[in-house]
Amino acid sequence: MRLSPLFAIAAVSFALAPLACASDPADDNTVTPPEEGYAEDELRGFAITEADNGKTVTVTDGQDVLVKLPSNPSTGYQWKVVSTNRTFGYPADVKFLPNGGGVGSGGVERFTWKTKNTFRPMLGEHTVKMEYARSWETDVAPAKTFSFTVKVVAGECPQLSPPSPDFCKDGTLKVRKNEAGCTSGYDCVQDCRAKGCGSSSSCQLCWGSFACVPNGALC
């Protein structure tokens, strides 16, 4: 039996109707985390939002600064840094976090600055100015401007509990330090650095691990 073209089209449309309904995005403004580790970044950083325009915020040395501003790249507009000092520099990471809505619904641009830099100490105040504009409209005033000042202060080392007595019974306890000189953990050294070597050998790093090497010999 042959189906008429009109009947065939109607049948296909009926079959695809549930799929079309299922694909409709929810109408909400929830920012969708675009990558693994999003939550950790938010916890480590100090968030600056549109409400902080023109304000000064204080962060601890080593703490990330997260600037989160509403944006909609589908319109051609994007935020960019137009003024910063040499010490604070430009953001180490820039990501667009889309809203939970459909295509073109916009989202948030997140700029991440790292305040820990051993080559350029960041203690002190740093002012940043940003503009929301289209890149090709060089002779047009930006749609929005945003500025903030970050005051970076020295932080204190966190207090870590010492390891239990049985943590390193047969070795030597070594304290691990981070870039700020704070204790970040403990290691139990159980190779020749703890046990030592005889008079005819010495403790040396060979092929990625420490071992007793006879005097005059190579690894």
BAKOLRO-674121 format. One record per residue (C-alpha): residue in one letter; z, y, x. Coordinates in steps of 0.2 Angstrom, whole numbers. Layout:
<sites>
['A'; [Z; Y; X]];
...
</sites>
This chain:
<sites>
['M'; [0; 0; 0]];
['R'; [-5; 17; 7]];
['L'; [7; 32; 6]];
['S'; [0; 49; 1]];
['P'; [1; 62; 15]];
['L'; [13; 73; 3]];
['F'; [25; 58; 1]];
['A'; [25; 54; 19]];
['I'; [30; 72; 24]];
['A'; [44; 72; 11]];
['A'; [51; 55; 17]];
['V'; [51; 62; 35]];
['S'; [60; 78; 30]];
['F'; [73; 68; 21]];
['A'; [76; 57; 36]];
['L'; [78; 72; 48]];
['A'; [89; 82; 36]];
['P'; [106; 75; 42]];
['L'; [101; 78; 60]];
['A'; [97; 96; 57]];
['C'; [114; 99; 48]];
['A'; [123; 90; 62]];
['S'; [115; 101; 75]];
['D'; [121; 117; 67]];
['P'; [133; 125; 80]];
['A'; [150; 131; 73]];
['D'; [152; 149; 70]];
['D'; [166; 153; 82]];
['N'; [169; 164; 97]];
['T'; [178; 151; 108]];
['V'; [173; 151; 126]];
['T'; [167; 134; 131]];
['P'; [173; 129; 149]];
['P'; [156; 126; 159]];
['E'; [163; 116; 173]];
['E'; [177; 104; 178]];
['G'; [192; 113; 185]];
['Y'; [191; 128; 173]];
['A'; [209; 127; 168]];
['E'; [215; 126; 186]];
['D'; [205; 142; 190]];
['E'; [213; 151; 176]];
['L'; [231; 146; 181]];
['R'; [229; 151; 199]];
['G'; [221; 167; 195]];
['F'; [227; 184; 188]];
['A'; [216; 188; 173]];
['I'; [209; 206; 170]];
['T'; [200; 209; 154]];
['E'; [192; 224; 145]];
['A'; [209; 230; 139]];
['D'; [213; 234; 158]];
['N'; [199; 247; 160]];
['G'; [206; 260; 172]];
['K'; [222; 251; 176]];
['T'; [231; 246; 191]];
['V'; [237; 228; 192]];
['T'; [248; 219; 206]];
['V'; [244; 202; 212]];
['T'; [252; 192; 226]];
['D'; [243; 189; 242]];
['G'; [232; 173; 240]];
['Q'; [231; 174; 221]];
['D'; [214; 174; 214]];
['V'; [208; 189; 203]];
['L'; [198; 184; 188]];
['V'; [188; 199; 179]];
['K'; [182; 193; 162]];
['L'; [171; 204; 152]];
['P'; [161; 202; 136]];
['S'; [143; 199; 140]];
['N'; [126; 193; 132]];
['P'; [113; 190; 145]];
['S'; [100; 186; 131]];
['T'; [99; 205; 128]];
['G'; [95; 208; 146]];
['Y'; [112; 216; 150]];
['Q'; [123; 210; 163]];
['W'; [138; 216; 173]];
['K'; [137; 220; 191]];
['V'; [148; 228; 204]];
['V'; [143; 245; 209]];
['S'; [157; 250; 220]];
['T'; [170; 241; 230]];
['N'; [179; 243; 247]];
['R'; [174; 233; 262]];
['T'; [191; 224; 263]];
['F'; [191; 218; 245]];
['G'; [172; 215; 245]];
['Y'; [162; 207; 231]];
['P'; [167; 192; 220]];
['A'; [166; 175; 228]];
['D'; [160; 167; 212]];
['V'; [152; 173; 196]];
['K'; [150; 162; 180]];
['F'; [144; 165; 163]];
['L'; [155; 157; 150]];
['P'; [146; 155; 133]];
['N'; [154; 156; 116]];
['G'; [155; 141; 105]];
['G'; [141; 149; 94]];
['G'; [122; 147; 94]];
['V'; [110; 152; 107]];
['G'; [110; 171; 110]];
['S'; [128; 173; 104]];
['G'; [135; 179; 120]];
['G'; [151; 175; 129]];
['V'; [161; 181; 144]];
['E'; [156; 185; 162]];
['R'; [169; 179; 174]];
['F'; [170; 187; 192]];
['T'; [182; 179; 204]];
['W'; [189; 187; 219]];
['K'; [199; 178; 233]];
['T'; [213; 188; 240]];
['K'; [217; 177; 254]];
['N'; [206; 181; 269]];
['T'; [212; 178; 287]];
['F'; [199; 189; 294]];
['R'; [201; 204; 282]];
['P'; [220; 206; 277]];
['M'; [219; 212; 259]];
['L'; [237; 219; 257]];
['G'; [236; 236; 249]];
['E'; [225; 244; 235]];
['H'; [207; 241; 231]];
['T'; [197; 250; 217]];
['V'; [181; 241; 210]];
['K'; [169; 249; 198]];
['M'; [157; 239; 187]];
['E'; [142; 243; 175]];
['Y'; [134; 234; 161]];
['A'; [116; 237; 161]];
['R'; [98; 230; 162]];
['S'; [92; 228; 180]];
['W'; [75; 235; 176]];
['E'; [81; 251; 168]];
['T'; [85; 261; 184]];
['D'; [84; 278; 176]];
['V'; [95; 274; 160]];
['A'; [113; 276; 159]];
['P'; [123; 260; 158]];
['A'; [129; 254; 141]];
['K'; [146; 251; 148]];
['T'; [157; 255; 163]];
['F'; [173; 246; 169]];
['S'; [185; 250; 183]];
['F'; [201; 243; 190]];
['T'; [212; 244; 205]];
['V'; [221; 229; 212]];
['K'; [236; 231; 222]];
['V'; [239; 215; 234]];
['V'; [257; 213; 240]];
['A'; [264; 200; 251]];
['G'; [271; 184; 243]];
['E'; [285; 173; 246]];
['C'; [284; 155; 252]];
['P'; [288; 142; 238]];
['Q'; [303; 132; 240]];
['L'; [299; 114; 242]];
['S'; [311; 100; 240]];
['P'; [314; 90; 257]];
['P'; [307; 72; 257]];
['S'; [319; 58; 253]];
['P'; [328; 50; 268]];
['D'; [317; 34; 267]];
['F'; [301; 44; 267]];
['C'; [298; 42; 286]];
['K'; [310; 29; 293]];
['D'; [299; 22; 306]];
['G'; [290; 38; 311]];
['T'; [291; 56; 314]];
['L'; [292; 69; 300]];
['K'; [279; 83; 302]];
['V'; [280; 99; 292]];
['R'; [263; 104; 285]];
['K'; [259; 123; 284]];
['N'; [246; 133; 275]];
['E'; [236; 148; 280]];
['A'; [251; 160; 275]];
['G'; [263; 150; 286]];
['C'; [272; 142; 271]];
['T'; [277; 124; 270]];
['S'; [264; 115; 259]];
['G'; [270; 97; 262]];
['Y'; [276; 84; 274]];
['D'; [268; 70; 284]];
['C'; [275; 54; 291]];
['V'; [267; 51; 308]];
['Q'; [269; 33; 313]];
['D'; [256; 32; 328]];
['C'; [259; 34; 346]];
['R'; [264; 52; 343]];
['A'; [280; 46; 336]];
['K'; [283; 29; 345]];
['G'; [276; 35; 362]];
['C'; [267; 25; 376]];
['G'; [272; 16; 391]];
['S'; [271; 24; 409]];
['S'; [254; 17; 412]];
['S'; [246; 25; 396]];
['S'; [245; 41; 386]];
['C'; [244; 45; 368]];
['Q'; [226; 52; 365]];
['L'; [215; 55; 350]];
['C'; [201; 42; 350]];
['W'; [188; 39; 336]];
['G'; [198; 49; 324]];
['S'; [215; 42; 327]];
['F'; [229; 43; 340]];
['A'; [231; 28; 351]];
['C'; [239; 23; 368]];
['V'; [225; 24; 381]];
['P'; [227; 17; 399]];
['N'; [228; 30; 412]];
['G'; [211; 34; 419]];
['A'; [202; 26; 405]];
['L'; [191; 33; 391]];
['C'; [191; 30; 373]];
</sites>
